[in-house]
Amino acid sequence: MYIGIDLGSTNIKAAIYDGDFNLIDRQSRPVVYIRENGFVEFDAQTYCADLVELLRSMVKANNITEIRQMAFTGQAESLVAVGKNGKPLMNAISWMDERSVEECKQLSERFSPQVCEAVTGQMAVLPTWPATKILWLRSNRKEIYENADTYMLLKDYVVYYLTGKKLSDMSIATFSFYFDIYNKCYWQDMLEAIGISESQLPQLCEPCTVAGKLLPALQEELGLTGETQVNVGTLDHFAGMIGTGNIAPGGITLSTGTVMAMATMCATPAPKSCGCAMHYGFLPDTYVMLPVAESGGVSLEWFRRNCMAVDYDEMNRQLQEREPNELLFLPYLVGTNAPEFDADANGVFWGLRQEHDAVDMAGAVMEGVSFVLRKNCDYIAEKGVQLTSIIATGGGAKSPVWCQMQADITGLKVYIPKEKEAACLGAAMICGVSDGRFADYPQATAACVKMQKHYTPNPTPHLQRKFRRFCALYQVALEINSIE
């Protein structure tokens, strides 16, 4: 038996698979947040206790007595300050917390975007990054800052809670903003800037490696015999790549939820300072491009909530009956991320006429998000990755209209995996490879990953023209925004 665990922001999810990777059980527990004064925190010990209780109930319900290995994936940036006694000194600070805006300004004055990208693979100092939160603690919570023995990211702390080992896998350390992804070490200049030493951080390790055995007391609490190995696993997007079979350059694992994220393996050697978010990969000495568009599914949800009194199924049914039109939408409701990185960009409908209705506008929103996908695919291709296919996950993958649109606009086949919880499956596959059940990830993919359907691209001159107009409209919008 293997367990894949997704340490999510909304829910903790766990899935148990047998040796042939048949799903035995899958359950989840919600994460409880403390939101006060604009801060977003949660109790890390309660988070771990909820995880253990989730595993205990699943093991008991399925009469399981032995688990060979469990592996983790999930959120990256949430910060836990741990004291000398091994317990958190305060609530964990969620990645969603934005208390460190002023600290971002301080670090931006000290480190240029070019330097940040060349070291961390990231192009901006954001309040998301744990480095900025530690600097905030130095200024605002001196008692915590002065007594912090170890700063861990959430997954690091969970592994420590279960094994007693302080480790940070490098695919997660990427999101600390104090990790040098190319030299595979902590960034000393950043540590100096935020005032901590390397001794206050977990030892770095390769992703997907075994940290150690589950502590005997927890083994007993879960009702397990034998020994259970705990694997550090990797980032949630990367486990999703494994769980969808995207393990070599050429494929994109596309997650269209509130945010649209695109994960693709880089060609070797990885291009440095390429203008696209770069991360240390789930395999040793590999790198993953991970462009993100915050105006992803949120654009369609915004439009449906405010302008259409129908659910998504009805919206898709009506869209399937519509003929092509010239209506365009720039989906930049919260600015742009990759590939432009323009925080001041706005959403725009262009080409509206009296014959258009809300269904036409919904279709334009879907097309607009798909055009952003196309721009990122083109940008990735310019950086040396020859793209061959898209594997769609998340809420957007449920829409046949949107998936066909994505295929037509990008010119790439869009595949829909059979397994919806790709991150949990990917984490369990990490166990299978680590445990020797599979020789490598290609063998694991062949055995575990199945596609449910695919969409073949049908690019038309009409869509090609609309894409060119979409790009031109964005440039005009930039000029309008520059007018004083």
N, C-alpha and C positions, 0 to 999 in steps of 0.2 A: 504494500500500500504506500502511496505517496500523497502528500498534501501540498497544494498550491495555495498560498495565502496572499491576498491583496489588501495591503494596509491603506485603505482608501480614505479620502477626506470626508465623504458622506457616510460610507459604510465600511466595516471590516468584513471582507468576504473570504470564505474558505471552501475549497473543493477537494474531495477525496477521490482518488482514482486507484483502481487495482493495477496489478502488474502488466495487464494488457491495455491499460489506459481507458477502461470503461469507467464512466462516471458513477460513483457509488452514492455520493451525497454532495449537496452544495447548500450552504446557509450563509446568513449575514447578520451583523449586528450594527445598529446605527451608532455614529459617533456623536457624543454630546459636547457642545461648545459652550464656553463662557464668554459672552459678548458684553463688555462694559467699556464705556468711555472710548468707543471706537476700536478697542483691542479685540483680538480673536484668539482665545486660548482654549486649552483642554488639559485635563489631568492625565499625564502620561502613564501613571501607575494604574489608574482606572482603565485606560485604553488597553494596557497589557492584561489586566485581570479579565476584562471583557473578552479578549482574544482567547485566553486560556479556558474560560467558561464556554465559549463557542466551540472550541475544539473538544472539550470534555463531553459536551452534549452530543456532538456528532459521533464521536467514538463510541459512546454508550448506546446511542440509538441504532447504530449499525453493527453492534456486537464485535467491534474491532479490538484486537488485543496487541497488535504490533504494527507500527508505522516505521518503515525503513528510513524515510527522510522527508523533511518538510523544507520548503523554500519560500522566500518572501519576495514580494514586489510591492509597489505602491508609491505613495507621495514621497517627495524628496526633501523639500526645504524646511519642514517644520523642525524647530530647534528645541532641544532639551538640555538644560543646564544641570549637571549632576554634581553632588557634593562628594566629599571623601568617603562617606558611608555608602556610596553607590546609589543613593536615592535622589530624585529630582529636588532641587532647591525651590522650585516654583512651578507653576503650570507651564506646560509646553506652549511655545509661541507658534501659532499656525502660520503656514506660508501665506494665508489670506490676510494676515495682520499687516497693516501699513503704518505702524507707529514710527518707523525709521526713515521718514521722508527727509528730514533735516540731515540725518547721517549720510544719506545718499548724496546730498549736495556736497558734504565735506569730502567724501571719498572721490566724487567726480572731479573736485578741484585738485586732488592729489594724483589721480590716475586718469590718463586720457582714455577715450574709447578705444583707440588703437592698441594701447598697452593692455587694457582689459581683455580685448578680443584675442590678442596674441598669446595670452597666458591662460585665460579661463574658457575661451571659445564663445563667450557672451559679449554682447556689444554695448550693454548699458548697465549702469548701477541702479538696481531696483530694490524697493523695500521688501520684495520677496526673499532676497538672499539673506541667509543666516549671518554673513559677515556684518551686514548693516544692523542687524538686531543685537549682535554682541556689542557693537559700538554704542548702541542706544542704552544697553545695560550699564556700560561704563559711565555714562552721563546721568542716568536716571535711577538705577537700582544698584548702587555701589555695594551694598551688603551681598547681593547675589554675585556680582562681578568679582568681588574680592574672595569669595568662598567657592567659586566654581572650580572643581577639580578637573572636570571633563565636559567639553561641549560636544554633544552628539546630535546627529539628525535622527528623526523618529525611527527609521528602520534600524539604525545603529543601536538605538536604545532597546528596541524590542529584542534584537539578537542578544544583547547584553543581559537583558532580563531573563532570557531563556537559557543562556549558556554560561554567563559570567565572563564572556570574552568581549573586549572592546575593539571592534573592527569596523571599518567603513569601506564598503566596496566602491571602487573608483567611478562607477557609473552614477552613483548617488553623490559622491563627494564633488562631482562636477558642479552640482547645484549649490554648493556652499559659498562660492565666489572667493574661496581662499585655497583652491586646488589648481595646480598647474597640470592641465590635461595632457600636454605634450611631453613633459618631463616626468610625469607620474609621481609628483611629490607636492607637498603643501607649499603654497606661494608665500615665501618668507616676507616679502615686502608688504603684503596685505596683513599678515599676522602682526607685523610691527605696527602697522597703521591702526589696527583695532586693539592692540595691546595685549595679545595673548601669545603663548609659546606653543610649539609643536607638541610638547609634553601634555598639553591640555586637550589634545585631540586623539581620536582613536587611531590605531595603526591601520594604514591603508592596505587593502588587499584587492585581488582581481575579483570582478563580479563572478557569480555562479560558483563560488568555492565554499567548502564546508567550514563553518566556524568552529564547530565542536559538537559534543553530545548534549542533548537535552538534560538539564539538571535533574538529578535523581528524585528530588522532591516533586518536581513538576511531572516527571515520568509517572510517578506513583499517583499524583493527583488526576492525571488523565486516564489512569487505569490501564497503562500500557506495560507490557513485558518487554524484555530485551533492551536494546539501545536505539534511540531515535537520533539520527544525525540532523543538525540544523544547518541549512545552507543559506548564505547571505542573500542569494538571488540577485536581482537587478531592478532597475527602474521600471515603473508600470508600463510606459510606452515600449520599452525594450522587451519586456515579457510578452506584451501584445504582439510584437514582431515575431518572437519565437512561436507564440501560439497561433499565428496565422501563416507560418512557414516563410516569413520574410527574413531570411538569414544570409543573404548575399546581395551585393550591389545589383540594382536594377528594379527592385520592387519598392513600392511605397505602401506602408500601412497607414491608412487614412482613418482618423477618428473624427467624426463630425458629431459633436455634442454641442454644448453651449459654446465651446471653443473648437475650432478646427485645427487639428495637429497632424503633421505629415512626418513620418519617420522613415528614413532610408539610409542604408549602409553606404558609407563613402567608398570610393575607389581608393586604392593604395598607390602612393602615399596620400594621406588626407591633405587637402588644401588648407593652409593656414590663412587666417584673416580673409576669409572668402565672403564676408558680408552676410553669412547665414549662421544661425545658432548651431554650434558644433559641440558634441558631447563625446566623452570617452564611452566606447561601446561595450556590449555585453560579452564580447570575446576579447582575449588579450590583444592589445595593440591594434584595436580597430576603433573606428570613429563613426558616429551617426549624426547626420544632419537632421535637425528637428525644428523646421520652421513652424511657427504657430500663427494662426489668424484668430484674434479674439472675436472678430465679427463673423463667426461661423454660424452655427445653428441658432445663436442668439438673435441674429437678424430675422430669420424666419419666424421664430417664436414671438419676437417683438411685433412683426407685421400681423401674424395670426391673432395674437391677443388683442391688438388695438383696432384691426381693420376687417377681421373676418369672424363671423359667428359660427364657425364649423370646426370640426376636429381635423387632424392630419389626414386620416383616411379619406374623408370627404374631399378635402383639398386636393389630394392626389388624384382621386377619381375625376374631378372636374378638370384638372390640368391635362389629363390624358386625352380629353376631348377637344383641346384647344389647338388652333393652327398657329404657326410661328408668327411673331410680330416684331416690331422694331423697338419696343420698350426696353430701356436700360435702367439698371440700378447699381449704384456704387455702395457696397455693403460696409461702409466704414463708420458705423454708428459709435464706435469707441476708438476711432483713429485706425491706423494701419500698423500691423507688425511686418513680418516678412512679406515681400522682399524690400519694401520701401522704408519702413520704420518712420512713419509720419504721424505723430500723435495729434496733429491739428486737422487731419483729414476728416471729412464729414460724409454722411450718407446723402445720396442724391438720386431722385427719379428723374429720368430724362426721356423726352419723347411722348409724354402723356397727351392723349387726345380723347375726345368725348366717347369714342367707341370702346375705350378700355374700361375694365371693371376690376374689382378686387382680385379676381382669379388671375387675370393677366399680370397684375402687380405682384402677386405671390410667385408666379412663374419667373418674373424678372428678378425677384430676390434670390430664388434658387440659382438662376443663371449667373447672377452677380457673384455669389459665393463660389460657383464653379469656375468663373473667370479668374478669381483670385487663386484658386487651386492651379489653374493652367499657368498663371504667371510664375508661381513657385516651382512648378514642374519644369518650365522653361529655364528658370534660374538654376535649378539643380543640374539640369543637363549641361548648361554652360560651364559648370564646375567639374565636368568630367564624368558624371554618372549617367550612363545610357539607360534611361528608364524603359521598362518593358510592360509593367502592369501596376494596377492599384488594387489593394485589398481593403475593402471598405468595412469599417466597424462603427459602433455607436448608433445613435438614433437616426442619423442621416441614411444609414445603410438599409433602413426599413422602407425607404421610399423608392419604388422602382422608377418613378419619374426622375428623381434627383440622380440616381445611379446611372441611368441611361444618359442624362444630361452631362454628367461628369465624363463618361466615356466619349461621348460625341465631341465635347469641347477640348479634352486633352489628347484625344486620339489613342488612348490606352484602354485595354480591356480592364473592366472593373469586376473583381471577384468578391463574392459574399461567402465568408466562411460559415460552416455549419455550426461551429461552437461560438456562442454569443459572448461568453466570458473568456475572451482570449488571454487576458492577463493571468487568470488563475490556471488555465491550461498550460500557458507558457512556463509558469513557475513550477508546475508539476513536471513538465518535460525537462526542466533544468535538473530536477531530482533524478529523473530517469537516466540522463546522460552522466551525471555525477556518480550515480550508484552503479554504473556499468550495464544498466538495462539496455541502453543503446550505445553504440560505438561513438556516435557523434550526432550533431544536430541535424544534418541531412537525413540520417537514418530515423531519428526521432520524428522529423517532419513527415517522412513517408508513412510512418506508422500511425501518427496521431492527428494530422491535420487533413480535414476534408472540406471541400468547397461545396456549397449548397447550390449556387447558380453563378452565372457570369453575364455581363453585358458587353456586347461587341460594339466598338465605336462605329458610328456612321457620321463622320464629319461632313458638313454641308457648306457650300459657299456662303449661305445665309449666316451660319454660326461663325464662320471665319471673319466675315465682315463685321458682325456684332462684336467680336472680340477686339478687333482693331479699333472700333468706335469706343468700346469700353476703356481701352488704354488711352485713347485721345481725350475722352471725357475726364479721366483722372488728371491729365496734364492741365486741362482747362480749369478744373476745380482748384488746382494748386495756384494758378495765376489769379483766380478770383480771391482766394484766401490771402494773397499777398497785397491786395489793394488796400491802401490805408484810407 
